[in-house]
Amino acid sequence: MHELWVSVESIKGICSSAHPMRVGTGFLVRNDSLSFPSGGPICLFALQSTLPLLPAKERMVDDRPTKDRMAHTHHVQCPDPEGRTIWRIEQRPMGSTTLAAPAIPTPSSGDLRIVVERIEDRCGEGMRIGHWALVRGSSLYLAQPFCLHALQATLPLLPAMSRPLQPDDWMATDNAVICPDPLGNVILRIEKI
């Protein structure tokens, strides 16, 4: 296994994120967990584009492009055609990257908080009850390393849940999401502040 450093290499347009990504903005992937320097922010939409590649890049052993397409896949771009933020995925030796301690903003009205509510079995990524992430607009902040698989399960719901909902909308009352790992059964709660 490798750890990954994923960082903005270039921006071909204008990043329209609430906290625009800049060249050099990055995050760490270690053992399927994400960590952000100083806790974030990282754009949710850019992150969503990178997540499918990360488990394979962490585990890539054969780096010959003729053997594995992932060997020559080093870049991914955000889905905003006006921004075209290009992220580079760099493999590094495990444990070689040090990050500053997170400094998460205080949650405020309108923010979403993703909280580990319960763990029915055993989380292989080290998630604990009470671990949390903060969503403010299109920006994500992590108070501690957070399982990329659990986070990926919540991402499709976040844009809708951050907006006003009709009382009869299922998202107004059902705010639980389960991690896709059947060995962990980590239950996350998405709550609006």
Steps between C-alpha positions, in 0.01 A plus 500: 500500500596858439371822646381758251543874482226649282555865412389768258757511222328758278177691449400551138205730579359655816422279802151600614516320836399709803865466605673484160761229464848629427807339346660297779177438696505134587402213725644173625363149449645240736346155554175607330461799733506865396680774691504867407781739593362723776169315462405648161317632313489279191232541233239223526452478124871471423537242776214296359684478165820369659355243744439212255869488404653517847463141629657362181785754504578416865531132411668522160797264493582453134593846371553393138242685286465196274388287796270737688324812375530654849877517449458792262194657668639787707242773444130562546303819450207648687161474325461878454575575131553869587755420768690203358699453819757225430602283796819290501507167685849425630601172665727539801657255745264417788541743792710754310254794512442712810204734527420794725235445767145570384346839577134450412264797495226499760183356345239766426144519376454335160810278527474122485682273740570135414535310828589137570191401699573134560723214390324165494808288432862614456617791286823408324581867438505603866176700502362554850160605630494879501746549212363771277540709187359844425343614172471874446365586157707295255794469740587201717699513825630197691554512876700174484586239234176378342433178309475579128245220447267628772535855369434387144169347614383840630615721210198453266264617776685811618401756233130422546514479879668840523197666337152563644291182477124445481363343821392186311842451336664183635828691541331728755471210744731218382854617554688175560750349256689171539858454386520256206736266694280213630772405752481838674139613473588855598185710524542869420245771579477813283364783710420857401625757747 
